[in-house]
Amino acid sequence: QVQLVESGGGLVQAGDSLTLSCAASGGTFGNLVMGWFRQAPGKEREFVSVISWGGSMIQYTDSVKGRFTISRDNRKGTLSLQMDRLKPEDTAVYYCAAKRGSVRDFVEGPRGMDYWGKGTLVTVSS
């Protein structure tokens, strides 16, 4: 059983940057596709970004393209999300997720993920 723990959330101002991290432990880390979802108050959880096991396939939701960068270090078992030029609409709880599947599984939505972290709150003030 893989455990995922997010960190790095906080309160920032619009235009600031923030880096989220997700540490994986336990179980078998191999071949896990990993990504980020977020859930704003009163809204459904939505896809943000995903990266394949080897890092060759990456996708972002349109609203974060050009501002967010996803990366992973398989030796350390970590996943990161560099968030630049943050906007108030980026305010949400950000969740790390993992699945032995495909990048498309993440793009299609949060259902069916094998593992979830408990989330980290990002608040962007205007």
C-alpha positions as protocol buffer text, in pm:
chain_id: "A"
residue {
  index: 1
  type: GLN
  ca { x: 0 y: 0 z: 0 }
}
residue {
  index: 2
  type: VAL
  ca { x: 148 y: 332 z: -112 }
}
residue {
  index: 3
  type: GLN
  ca { x: 108 y: 630 z: 117 }
}
residue {
  index: 4
  type: LEU
  ca { x: 112 y: 980 z: -29 }
}
residue {
  index: 5
  type: VAL
  ca { x: 179 y: 1291 z: 178 }
}
residue {
  index: 6
  type: GLU
  ca { x: 153 y: 1640 z: 34 }
}
residue {
  index: 7
  type: SER
  ca { x: 329 y: 1949 z: 164 }
}
residue {
  index: 8
  type: GLY
  ca { x: 402 y: 2304 z: 58 }
}
residue {
  index: 9
  type: GLY
  ca { x: 61 y: 2464 z: 65 }
}
residue {
  index: 10
  type: GLY
  ca { x: 1 y: 2804 z: 218 }
}
residue {
  index: 11
  type: LEU
  ca { x: -133 y: 3156 z: 182 }
}
residue {
  index: 12
  type: VAL
  ca { x: 19 y: 3366 z: -95 }
}
residue {
  index: 13
  type: GLN
  ca { x: -70 y: 3675 z: -294 }
}
residue {
  index: 14
  type: ALA
  ca { x: -175 y: 3679 z: -657 }
}
residue {
  index: 15
  type: GLY
  ca { x: 130 y: 3662 z: -880 }
}
residue {
  index: 16
  type: ASP
  ca { x: 339 y: 3472 z: -628 }
}
residue {
  index: 17
  type: SER
  ca { x: 487 y: 3126 z: -669 }
}
residue {
  index: 18
  type: LEU
  ca { x: 453 y: 2812 z: -461 }
}
residue {
  index: 19
  type: THR
  ca { x: 589 y: 2459 z: -490 }
}
residue {
  index: 20
  type: LEU
  ca { x: 389 y: 2159 z: -376 }
}
residue {
  index: 21
  type: SER
  ca { x: 555 y: 1830 z: -297 }
}
residue {
  index: 22
  type: CYS
  ca { x: 420 y: 1479 z: -260 }
}
residue {
  index: 23
  type: ALA
  ca { x: 622 y: 1208 z: -88 }
}
residue {
  index: 24
  type: ALA
  ca { x: 540 y: 845 z: -160 }
}
residue {
  index: 25
  type: SER
  ca { x: 625 y: 565 z: 79 }
}
residue {
  index: 26
  type: GLY
  ca { x: 542 y: 203 z: 137 }
}
residue {
  index: 27
  type: GLY
  ca { x: 430 y: -45 z: -122 }
}
residue {
  index: 28
  type: THR
  ca { x: 578 y: -55 z: -469 }
}
residue {
  index: 29
  type: PHE
  ca { x: 644 y: 276 z: -639 }
}
residue {
  index: 30
  type: GLY
  ca { x: 727 y: 130 z: -977 }
}
residue {
  index: 31
  type: ASN
  ca { x: 521 y: 218 z: -1284 }
}
residue {
  index: 32
  type: LEU
  ca { x: 294 y: 456 z: -1097 }
}
residue {
  index: 33
  type: VAL
  ca { x: 151 y: 741 z: -1298 }
}
residue {
  index: 34
  type: MET
  ca { x: 122 y: 1038 z: -1064 }
}
residue {
  index: 35
  type: GLY
  ca { x: -58 y: 1365 z: -1073 }
}
residue {
  index: 36
  type: TRP
  ca { x: -238 y: 1647 z: -900 }
}
residue {
  index: 37
  type: PHE
  ca { x: -604 y: 1725 z: -856 }
}
residue {
  index: 38
  type: ARG
  ca { x: -760 y: 2018 z: -675 }
}
residue {
  index: 39
  type: GLN
  ca { x: -1089 y: 2096 z: -512 }
}
residue {
  index: 40
  type: ALA
  ca { x: -1210 y: 2449 z: -455 }
}
residue {
  index: 41
  type: PRO
  ca { x: -1477 y: 2526 z: -195 }
}
residue {
  index: 42
  type: GLY
  ca { x: -1817 y: 2415 z: -319 }
}
residue {
  index: 43
  type: LYS
  ca { x: -1677 y: 2260 z: -635 }
}
residue {
  index: 44
  type: GLU
  ca { x: -1593 y: 1913 z: -754 }
}
residue {
  index: 45
  type: ARG
  ca { x: -1242 y: 1777 z: -752 }
}
residue {
  index: 46
  type: GLU
  ca { x: -1073 y: 1849 z: -1085 }
}
residue {
  index: 47
  type: PHE
  ca { x: -766 y: 1738 z: -1275 }
}
residue {
  index: 48
  type: VAL
  ca { x: -465 y: 1970 z: -1266 }
}
residue {
  index: 49
  type: SER
  ca { x: -164 y: 1785 z: -1404 }
}
residue {
  index: 50
  type: VAL
  ca { x: -21 y: 1437 z: -1460 }
}
residue {
  index: 51
  type: ILE
  ca { x: 319 y: 1285 z: -1536 }
}
residue {
  index: 52
  type: SER
  ca { x: 399 y: 936 z: -1655 }
}
residue {
  index: 53
  type: TRP
  ca { x: 639 y: 703 z: -1475 }
}
residue {
  index: 54
  type: GLY
  ca { x: 936 y: 796 z: -1694 }
}
residue {
  index: 55
  type: GLY
  ca { x: 836 y: 1161 z: -1725 }
}
residue {
  index: 56
  type: SER
  ca { x: 797 y: 1153 z: -2102 }
}
residue {
  index: 57
  type: MET
  ca { x: 424 y: 1223 z: -2096 }
}
residue {
  index: 58
  type: ILE
  ca { x: 290 y: 1529 z: -1917 }
}
residue {
  index: 59
  type: GLN
  ca { x: -45 y: 1701 z: -1937 }
}
residue {
  index: 60
  type: TYR
  ca { x: -203 y: 2005 z: -1775 }
}
residue {
  index: 61
  type: THR
  ca { x: -551 y: 2138 z: -1752 }
}
residue {
  index: 62
  type: ASP
  ca { x: -589 y: 2443 z: -1975 }
}
residue {
  index: 63
  type: SER
  ca { x: -622 y: 2693 z: -1691 }
}
residue {
  index: 64
  type: VAL
  ca { x: -272 y: 2619 z: -1557 }
}
residue {
  index: 65
  type: LYS
  ca { x: -79 y: 2568 z: -1882 }
}
residue {
  index: 66
  type: GLY
  ca { x: 225 y: 2793 z: -1894 }
}
residue {
  index: 67
  type: ARG
  ca { x: 208 y: 2864 z: -1519 }
}
residue {
  index: 68
  type: PHE
  ca { x: 242 y: 2522 z: -1351 }
}
residue {
  index: 69
  type: THR
  ca { x: 520 y: 2267 z: -1398 }
}
residue {
  index: 70
  type: ILE
  ca { x: 499 y: 1907 z: -1281 }
}
residue {
  index: 71
  type: SER
  ca { x: 803 y: 1690 z: -1215 }
}
residue {
  index: 72
  type: ARG
  ca { x: 900 y: 1373 z: -1033 }
}
residue {
  index: 73
  type: ASP
  ca { x: 1206 y: 1204 z: -887 }
}
residue {
  index: 74
  type: ASN
  ca { x: 1154 y: 828 z: -889 }
}
residue {
  index: 75
  type: ARG
  ca { x: 1468 y: 760 z: -689 }
}
residue {
  index: 76
  type: LYS
  ca { x: 1339 y: 974 z: -406 }
}
residue {
  index: 77
  type: GLY
  ca { x: 975 y: 882 z: -456 }
}
residue {
  index: 78
  type: THR
  ca { x: 864 y: 1242 z: -486 }
}
residue {
  index: 79
  type: LEU
  ca { x: 629 y: 1440 z: -706 }
}
residue {
  index: 80
  type: SER
  ca { x: 637 y: 1819 z: -733 }
}
residue {
  index: 81
  type: LEU
  ca { x: 417 y: 2094 z: -872 }
}
residue {
  index: 82
  type: GLN
  ca { x: 580 y: 2431 z: -931 }
}
residue {
  index: 83
  type: MET
  ca { x: 306 y: 2693 z: -944 }
}
residue {
  index: 84
  type: ASP
  ca { x: 393 y: 3037 z: -1082 }
}
residue {
  index: 85
  type: ARG
  ca { x: 184 y: 3351 z: -1138 }
}
residue {
  index: 86
  type: LEU
  ca { x: -81 y: 3221 z: -904 }
}
residue {
  index: 87
  type: LYS
  ca { x: -434 y: 3356 z: -933 }
}
residue {
  index: 88
  type: PRO
  ca { x: -715 y: 3371 z: -678 }
}
residue {
  index: 89
  type: GLU
  ca { x: -899 y: 3108 z: -879 }
}
residue {
  index: 90
  type: ASP
  ca { x: -616 y: 2865 z: -805 }
}
residue {
  index: 91
  type: THR
  ca { x: -732 y: 2859 z: -443 }
}
residue {
  index: 92
  type: ALA
  ca { x: -814 y: 2500 z: -354 }
}
residue {
  index: 93
  type: VAL
  ca { x: -705 y: 2192 z: -166 }
}
residue {
  index: 94
  type: TYR
  ca { x: -448 y: 2020 z: -384 }
}
residue {
  index: 95
  type: TYR
  ca { x: -434 y: 1641 z: -379 }
}
residue {
  index: 96
  type: CYS
  ca { x: -160 y: 1409 z: -495 }
}
residue {
  index: 97
  type: ALA
  ca { x: -280 y: 1090 z: -663 }
}
residue {
  index: 98
  type: ALA
  ca { x: -123 y: 780 z: -811 }
}
residue {
  index: 99
  type: LYS
  ca { x: -243 y: 500 z: -1032 }
}
residue {
  index: 100
  type: ARG
  ca { x: -102 y: 209 z: -1224 }
}
residue {
  index: 101
  type: GLY
  ca { x: -271 y: 314 z: -1542 }
}
residue {
  index: 102
  type: SER
  ca { x: -237 y: 581 z: -1804 }
}
residue {
  index: 103
  type: VAL
  ca { x: -201 y: 956 z: -1825 }
}
residue {
  index: 104
  type: ARG
  ca { x: -547 y: 962 z: -1979 }
}
residue {
  index: 105
  type: ASP
  ca { x: -693 y: 811 z: -1663 }
}
residue {
  index: 106
  type: PHE
  ca { x: -602 y: 1130 z: -1479 }
}
residue {
  index: 107
  type: VAL
  ca { x: -723 y: 1365 z: -1751 }
}
residue {
  index: 108
  type: GLU
  ca { x: -1062 y: 1197 z: -1746 }
}
residue {
  index: 109
  type: GLY
  ca { x: -1114 y: 1279 z: -1379 }
}
residue {
  index: 110
  type: PRO
  ca { x: -1049 y: 1177 z: -1019 }
}
residue {
  index: 111
  type: ARG
  ca { x: -1240 y: 848 z: -1016 }
}
residue {
  index: 112
  type: GLY
  ca { x: -1043 y: 528 z: -1018 }
}
residue {
  index: 113
  type: MET
  ca { x: -720 y: 651 z: -863 }
}
residue {
  index: 114
  type: ASP
  ca { x: -537 y: 384 z: -668 }
}
residue {
  index: 115
  type: TYR
  ca { x: -389 y: 614 z: -404 }
}
residue {
  index: 116
  type: TRP
  ca { x: -464 y: 959 z: -264 }
}
residue {
  index: 117
  type: GLY
  ca { x: -293 y: 1197 z: -31 }
}
residue {
  index: 118
  type: LYS
  ca { x: -491 y: 1395 z: 226 }
}
residue {
  index: 119
  type: GLY
  ca { x: -436 y: 1724 z: 49 }
}
residue {
  index: 120
  type: THR
  ca { x: -268 y: 2056 z: 112 }
}
residue {
  index: 121
  type: LEU
  ca { x: -447 y: 2391 z: 108 }
}
residue {
  index: 122
  type: VAL
  ca { x: -339 y: 2667 z: -128 }
}
residue {
  index: 123
  type: THR
  ca { x: -497 y: 3007 z: -76 }
}
residue {
  index: 124
  type: VAL
  ca { x: -425 y: 3289 z: -319 }
}
residue {
  index: 125
  type: SER
  ca { x: -535 y: 3635 z: -211 }
}
residue {
  index: 126
  type: SER
  ca { x: -608 y: 3913 z: -459 }
}
